[in-house]
Amino acid sequence: SASPSKLPSVSPSTMPSGNPTASPATHVPTKDAYTESVVGFAAVSGSPGMTYNTGGSVMTTTTGGEGGTVVTVTTAAEFDTYIDKDSRGPGPYIVQVQGMLISTVDKVYKISSDTTIVGVGSSSGIVGGELRIEDLNSNIIIRNLVLDGGSDNDAIQIKNNAHHIWIDHCYIDGTGVHDGCLDIKDGSD
């Protein structure tokens, strides 16, 4: 697995006021090269009869934790608490990751619907754990993170009909990974 000192710089796109910005790495587009709005399937509205798991209402576009509680986490334990609605409580959340979170070996972080996870600064992310989005969870945004799933995990796994997921400006390190770094499978969009 990668160590924080060897991780590349990731260009932040939406940063809270007062936080530093980083020089973009050559493989990451600069802020001017993309739009702040969701694009592609993330921007597609649901249609009548296509209600997914939104309590019977039609999903509009991918908004993640927009309008919800904003928390900044600095440990893997805090991160685990705020990405799971059973731990954090109901409602949307924006989880800001400050620094590198070092996970226990092969830890799986299950991400609930209506969540935005955003790295703060140029070297924020998760080493050794897998972000898992599954079982019809939806409306999730993952941005500006350095991710290394460790030896036996994907960095991100999306499965079992999860949908409306937006991932951008992330650096996913596959060094030493025997599986994929990002898997989308089993009916997920």
C-alpha positions in Angstrom: 0.0 0.0 0.0 1.0 3.6 -0.6 2.4 5.8 2.1 1.1 9.4 2.4 4.5 10.9 1.5 4.4 9.1 -1.9 0.9 10.0 -2.9 0.4 12.4 -5.8 -1.2 15.8 -5.5 -4.9 15.9 -6.4 -6.5 19.1 -7.6 -9.4 20.1 -5.4 -12.5 21.3 -7.2 -14.8 22.5 -4.5 -13.0 23.5 -1.3 -14.4 25.0 1.8 -13.4 28.6 2.3 -10.0 29.2 3.9 -8.5 25.8 2.9 -5.4 25.6 0.8 -5.5 24.7 -2.8 -3.0 22.4 -4.5 -1.2 22.4 -7.8 -2.9 20.0 -10.1 -1.0 16.8 -11.0 -0.5 16.3 -14.7 -3.1 13.5 -14.9 -5.8 15.6 -13.2 -7.7 18.3 -15.1 -7.5 21.8 -13.7 -10.6 23.5 -12.4 -11.1 25.3 -15.7 -11.2 21.9 -17.5 -14.5 20.8 -16.0 -17.8 22.1 -14.8 -18.9 22.2 -11.2 -22.2 20.7 -12.2 -22.9 17.0 -12.4 -22.6 15.6 -15.9 -23.5 12.3 -17.7 -25.8 9.8 -16.0 -25.4 11.6 -12.7 -27.4 14.5 -14.2 -30.2 12.3 -15.6 -33.5 12.5 -13.8 -35.5 9.5 -13.0 -38.8 9.1 -14.9 -42.3 8.3 -13.5 -42.4 4.7 -12.5 -38.6 4.7 -12.0 -38.5 5.7 -8.3 -35.5 3.7 -7.2 -35.2 3.9 -3.4 -36.4 7.4 -2.9 -39.5 6.6 -0.9 -41.8 6.7 -4.0 -40.6 10.1 -5.4 -38.7 10.5 -8.6 -35.0 11.1 -8.2 -34.0 14.3 -10.0 -30.2 14.5 -10.3 -27.2 13.5 -8.2 -26.8 16.0 -5.3 -25.1 13.8 -2.7 -25.3 15.4 0.7 -26.2 18.9 -0.6 -28.1 20.9 2.0 -27.2 18.4 4.8 -25.0 18.4 7.8 -21.3 19.1 7.1 -18.7 17.3 9.2 -14.9 17.2 8.9 -13.2 13.9 9.8 -9.6 13.2 10.6 -9.6 9.6 11.6 -10.9 6.4 10.0 -13.3 5.8 13.0 -14.9 9.2 12.5 -15.2 8.6 8.8 -16.9 5.2 9.4 -19.4 6.9 11.7 -20.5 9.7 9.3 -20.8 7.7 6.1 -23.3 5.2 7.5 -26.9 6.4 8.2 -27.3 3.8 11.0 -24.5 5.5 12.9 -25.0 9.1 11.9 -28.7 9.4 11.8 -31.0 10.3 8.9 -30.6 13.1 6.3 -28.0 14.1 3.9 -24.3 14.5 4.9 -21.2 16.1 3.5 -18.2 14.4 4.9 -15.0 16.3 4.5 -11.9 14.1 4.7 -8.9 16.1 6.2 -5.6 14.3 5.7 -4.9 10.6 5.0 -7.0 8.2 6.9 -5.2 5.0 7.5 -7.6 2.1 7.7 -7.4 -1.3 9.3 -6.5 -4.1 6.8 -9.3 -4.9 4.4 -11.9 -2.6 6.1 -15.1 -2.1 4.1 -16.8 1.3 4.5 -20.5 1.1 3.5 -21.7 4.4 2.2 -25.3 5.4 2.6 -27.5 7.3 0.2 -27.5 11.1 0.2 -23.8 11.4 1.0 -21.0 13.6 -0.4 -17.4 12.6 0.5 -14.9 15.2 -0.4 -11.1 15.5 0.3 -9.9 18.7 1.8 -6.5 19.8 0.5 -4.2 18.1 -1.9 -3.4 14.9 0.0 -6.6 13.7 1.6 -7.9 10.2 1.3 -8.1 6.7 2.6 -5.4 4.0 2.6 -6.2 0.3 3.2 -10.0 0.4 3.0 -12.7 0.0 0.4 -15.6 2.4 -0.2 -18.6 0.2 -0.9 -21.8 1.4 -2.4 -24.4 -1.3 -2.7 -28.0 -2.5 -2.3 -29.8 0.3 -4.1 -28.0 3.1 -2.3 -28.0 6.2 -4.5 -27.2 9.9 -4.7 -23.6 9.7 -3.7 -20.7 12.0 -4.7 -17.0 11.1 -4.1 -14.5 13.9 -5.0 -10.9 14.9 -4.6 -9.6 11.8 -2.8 -6.5 9.7 -2.9 -7.7 6.1 -2.5 -5.7 2.9 -2.1 -7.9 -0.1 -1.2 -5.0 -2.2 0.1 -4.0 -5.7 -1.0 -7.4 -7.5 -1.1 -9.9 -4.7 -1.6 -11.0 -2.5 -4.5 -10.6 1.2 -3.7 -14.3 1.6 -4.7 -16.9 -1.1 -5.3 -20.4 -0.2 -6.6 -22.8 -3.1 -6.8 -26.3 -4.6 -6.3 -28.3 -1.9 -8.2 -26.6 1.2 -6.7 -27.2 4.2 -8.9 -26.7 7.9 -9.3 -23.1 7.8 -8.1 -20.7 10.6 -9.2 -16.9 10.1 -8.7 -14.5 12.7 -10.0 -11.0 14.1 -9.3 -9.9 11.1 -7.4 -6.5 9.4 -7.7 -7.0 5.6 -7.3 -3.8 3.7 -6.6 -3.7 0.1 -7.7 -0.2 -0.7 -6.5 -0.2 -4.3 -5.1 -3.9 -4.8 -5.8 -4.9 -8.2 -7.0 -8.4 -7.1 -8.0 -9.8 -4.0 -9.7 -9.4 -0.5 -8.3 -12.9 0.5 -9.1 -15.7 -2.1 -9.8 -19.2 -1.3 -11.0 -21.3 -4.5 -11.3 -24.5 -6.4 -10.6 -27.0 -4.0 -12.2 -25.5 -0.7 -10.9 -25.6 2.5 -13.0 
